[in-house]
Amino acid sequence: MRILKLLSFAFLILYSCNEKKEETVSDIILQDTDSLEYVGEIESEPSALADLESNSTFQNWLKFYKSADSGISVSNFSLTEVQKLDTMRGNVTGNFDPAFDKTYEPFLIYNPSKTMYLDIDSYNWSIDNEGVAQFEADQEVNLVSLTDKTVSRVAFFGPSHWVDDAFWVSDSIFVLLENGNDNQPGIMTYNLKDNSIYLFSSDEISPSNKKYIQSRLEKNGVKFTP
């Protein structure tokens, strides 16, 4: 229960920073003037911060791993690190570009105001001539701004680590749900207004495979090699 409160408290810190544009968060916030700048003035932001477990994406992700390991719960995750957000130009095409492959449209993850979206898929896999998904070894997570038509890489993972899914809790805070060959699922929360990343790790062992990604893609008609 104490760890769950810590997780909720960290999310509340992130949200409070967004609501008070002139206020800086104490020593845990790492400023980076070269990082991504938040675009747009949002007067009020819808938020699911009061209860992380109420988010349907998070529920599905946790339920998937609980089916194989009933010991996994949100209380297993503890804050282990705070980082600054460094971005670079992304290597995928935004959906505002005529060259954008509409195959990926159902997988784009929009913020509540539809001014930005996350693309966790188009760098990682493509469809072959038979309509079967072919995966790359690496995965790039990109943030696309529809306001200024830019694509920014916010995370990059090699073959031993990957992002299963993602969701937004407000217009400027999003969450990456991850796993890897170390069998320890993780949660990464990003705040675009102060360029901070909070990393939560679990000490519970979970299945080491990418079947969650497969199940997520199959819901939108993507085929896999038997």
C-alpha positions as CSV (number, residue, x, y, z in Angstrom):
1,M,0.0,0.0,0.0
2,R,2.9,2.4,0.8
3,I,4.4,1.8,-2.7
4,L,1.0,2.4,-4.3
5,K,0.8,5.8,-2.4
6,L,4.3,6.7,-3.7
7,L,3.2,6.0,-7.2
8,S,0.1,8.1,-6.9
9,F,2.1,10.9,-5.2
10,A,4.6,11.0,-8.0
11,F,1.8,11.3,-10.5
12,L,0.3,14.1,-8.5
13,I,3.6,15.9,-8.5
14,L,3.7,15.7,-12.3
15,Y,0.1,17.0,-12.6
16,S,0.6,19.8,-10.1
17,C,3.6,21.1,-12.1
18,N,1.4,21.3,-15.2
19,E,-1.3,23.2,-13.4
20,K,1.1,25.8,-12.0
21,K,2.9,27.1,-15.1
22,E,5.2,29.5,-13.1
23,E,6.1,27.1,-10.3
24,T,9.1,24.8,-10.5
25,V,9.2,21.4,-8.7
26,S,11.9,21.1,-6.1
27,D,15.1,19.2,-6.6
28,I,13.6,16.2,-8.4
29,I,12.8,18.2,-11.6
30,L,15.7,18.3,-14.1
31,Q,15.6,21.2,-16.4
32,D,16.8,21.0,-20.0
33,T,16.6,24.0,-22.2
34,D,17.4,22.0,-25.3
35,S,14.7,19.4,-24.7
36,L,11.2,19.4,-26.2
37,E,9.2,22.5,-25.4
38,Y,5.5,22.0,-24.6
39,V,3.4,23.5,-27.4
40,G,0.1,25.2,-26.6
41,E,-1.5,26.8,-23.6
42,I,-4.0,24.4,-22.1
43,E,-6.3,26.1,-19.5
44,S,-7.6,22.8,-18.0
45,E,-6.5,19.3,-18.7
46,P,-8.6,16.1,-18.2
47,S,-6.7,13.8,-16.0
48,A,-6.9,10.2,-14.7
49,L,-4.2,10.8,-12.1
50,A,-6.5,10.2,-9.2
51,D,-6.5,6.5,-10.0
52,L,-4.0,5.0,-12.3
53,E,-5.7,1.6,-12.2
54,S,-8.8,3.1,-13.7
55,N,-7.1,3.6,-17.1
56,S,-8.3,0.8,-19.4
57,T,-4.9,0.5,-21.2
58,F,-3.2,0.0,-17.8
59,Q,-5.9,-2.4,-16.7
60,N,-5.4,-4.6,-19.9
61,W,-1.7,-4.5,-19.6
62,L,-1.7,-5.6,-15.9
63,K,-4.4,-8.2,-16.5
64,F,-2.3,-9.7,-19.3
65,Y,0.7,-10.3,-17.0
66,K,-1.4,-11.3,-14.0
67,S,-2.8,-14.1,-16.1
68,A,0.7,-15.7,-16.0
69,D,1.8,-14.4,-12.6
70,S,-0.9,-13.5,-10.1
71,G,1.6,-11.8,-7.9
72,I,2.0,-8.8,-10.2
73,S,0.1,-5.7,-9.0
74,V,0.5,-1.9,-9.1
75,S,1.9,-2.1,-5.6
76,N,4.9,-4.0,-6.9
77,F,6.1,-0.9,-8.7
78,S,8.4,1.6,-7.0
79,L,10.1,4.8,-8.1
80,T,13.7,4.1,-9.0
81,E,14.9,7.0,-11.0
82,V,14.1,10.5,-12.4
83,Q,15.7,11.5,-15.7
84,K,15.6,14.5,-18.0
85,L,13.9,14.2,-21.4
86,D,16.3,14.6,-24.3
87,T,14.7,14.5,-27.7
88,M,16.0,14.3,-31.3
89,R,14.4,14.3,-34.7
90,G,12.3,11.1,-35.2
91,N,12.8,8.7,-38.0
92,V,9.1,8.1,-38.8
93,T,6.6,10.0,-40.9
94,G,3.8,12.0,-39.2
95,N,0.2,11.4,-40.3
96,F,0.2,15.0,-41.6
97,D,2.6,13.9,-44.3
98,P,1.2,12.5,-47.6
99,A,3.9,9.7,-47.3
100,F,2.3,8.5,-44.1
101,D,1.4,4.8,-44.2
102,K,-2.3,4.6,-43.1
103,T,-1.6,1.1,-41.8
104,Y,-0.5,2.7,-38.6
105,E,-3.4,5.1,-38.1
106,P,-5.4,2.7,-35.7
107,F,-2.3,2.4,-33.5
108,L,-1.6,6.1,-33.0
109,I,-2.2,7.2,-29.3
110,Y,-3.6,10.7,-29.1
111,N,-3.6,13.1,-26.2
112,P,-7.0,14.3,-25.0
113,S,-7.1,17.4,-27.1
114,K,-5.9,15.6,-30.2
115,T,-3.0,18.0,-30.7
116,M,-0.3,15.4,-30.3
117,Y,0.0,11.6,-30.5
118,L,2.5,8.9,-29.7
119,D,3.7,6.4,-32.3
120,I,5.2,3.3,-30.7
121,D,4.7,1.1,-33.8
122,S,5.7,2.4,-37.2
123,Y,9.5,2.2,-36.5
124,N,9.2,-1.3,-35.0
125,W,7.2,-3.3,-37.6
126,S,6.0,-3.2,-41.1
127,I,3.6,-5.4,-43.2
128,D,4.9,-7.6,-45.9
129,N,3.3,-8.5,-49.3
130,E,1.2,-11.2,-47.6
131,G,-0.1,-8.8,-44.9
132,V,2.1,-10.4,-42.1
133,A,3.9,-8.2,-39.6
134,Q,7.7,-8.2,-39.8
135,F,9.5,-6.8,-36.8
136,E,12.8,-4.8,-36.5
137,A,15.2,-5.5,-33.7
138,D,14.8,-2.0,-32.3
139,Q,11.9,0.2,-31.3
140,E,11.7,4.0,-31.4
141,V,8.9,5.9,-29.6
142,N,8.0,9.1,-31.3
143,L,5.9,12.1,-30.2
144,V,4.2,13.9,-33.1
145,S,2.9,17.4,-32.7
146,L,0.0,18.2,-35.0
147,T,0.3,21.9,-34.1
148,D,3.7,22.5,-35.5
149,K,4.0,19.3,-37.6
150,T,7.1,17.9,-36.0
151,V,8.2,14.3,-35.1
152,S,10.4,13.9,-32.0
153,R,12.0,10.8,-30.7
154,V,11.4,10.5,-27.0
155,A,12.6,6.9,-26.4
156,F,14.7,4.2,-28.1
157,F,14.9,0.5,-27.1
158,G,17.2,-2.2,-28.4
159,P,16.1,-5.9,-28.9
160,S,16.3,-6.8,-25.2
161,H,13.7,-4.1,-24.1
162,W,10.5,-2.9,-25.6
163,V,7.3,-0.8,-25.0
164,D,4.2,-2.9,-24.8
165,D,1.7,0.0,-24.8
166,A,1.2,3.6,-23.9
167,F,-1.5,6.1,-22.8
168,W,-2.0,9.7,-21.9
169,V,-3.3,10.9,-18.5
170,S,-3.5,14.6,-19.5
171,D,-2.5,16.7,-22.5
172,S,1.1,16.9,-21.5
173,I,1.7,13.7,-19.4
174,F,1.9,10.2,-20.9
175,V,2.9,6.8,-19.7
176,L,4.9,4.0,-21.4
177,L,4.3,0.5,-20.3
178,E,7.4,-1.6,-20.9
179,N,9.0,-5.0,-20.4
180,G,12.2,-6.8,-21.5
181,N,14.4,-9.9,-21.3
182,D,15.1,-9.1,-17.7
183,N,11.5,-10.1,-16.9
184,Q,10.8,-7.0,-15.0
185,P,7.9,-4.9,-16.3
186,G,8.3,-1.1,-15.9
187,I,6.3,2.1,-16.0
188,M,7.8,5.4,-17.4
189,T,5.9,8.6,-17.0
190,Y,6.8,11.6,-19.1
191,N,6.0,15.3,-18.3
192,L,6.4,17.5,-21.4
193,K,6.2,20.8,-19.5
194,D,9.2,20.2,-17.3
195,N,10.9,17.5,-19.5
196,S,11.0,15.0,-16.7
197,I,10.8,11.2,-16.8
198,Y,9.9,9.1,-13.8
199,L,10.9,5.4,-13.9
200,F,9.0,2.8,-11.9
201,S,10.3,-0.7,-11.7
202,S,8.9,-4.0,-10.5
203,D,10.7,-6.7,-8.7
204,E,8.1,-9.3,-9.8
205,I,9.1,-11.8,-12.5
206,S,6.8,-11.8,-15.6
207,P,6.7,-13.7,-18.8
208,S,9.6,-12.8,-21.1
209,N,8.0,-12.5,-24.5
210,K,6.3,-10.0,-26.8
211,K,2.9,-11.7,-26.8
212,Y,1.2,-8.6,-25.3
213,I,2.3,-6.6,-28.4
214,Q,1.0,-9.4,-30.6
215,S,-2.4,-9.4,-28.9
216,R,-2.6,-5.6,-29.2
217,L,-1.8,-5.6,-32.9
218,E,-4.1,-8.5,-33.7
219,K,-7.1,-6.5,-32.3
220,N,-6.6,-4.2,-35.3
221,G,-6.2,-7.0,-37.9
222,V,-2.5,-7.4,-38.1
223,K,-1.4,-10.9,-39.0
224,F,1.5,-12.9,-37.5
225,T,3.5,-15.8,-38.8
226,P,2.1,-19.0,-37.2
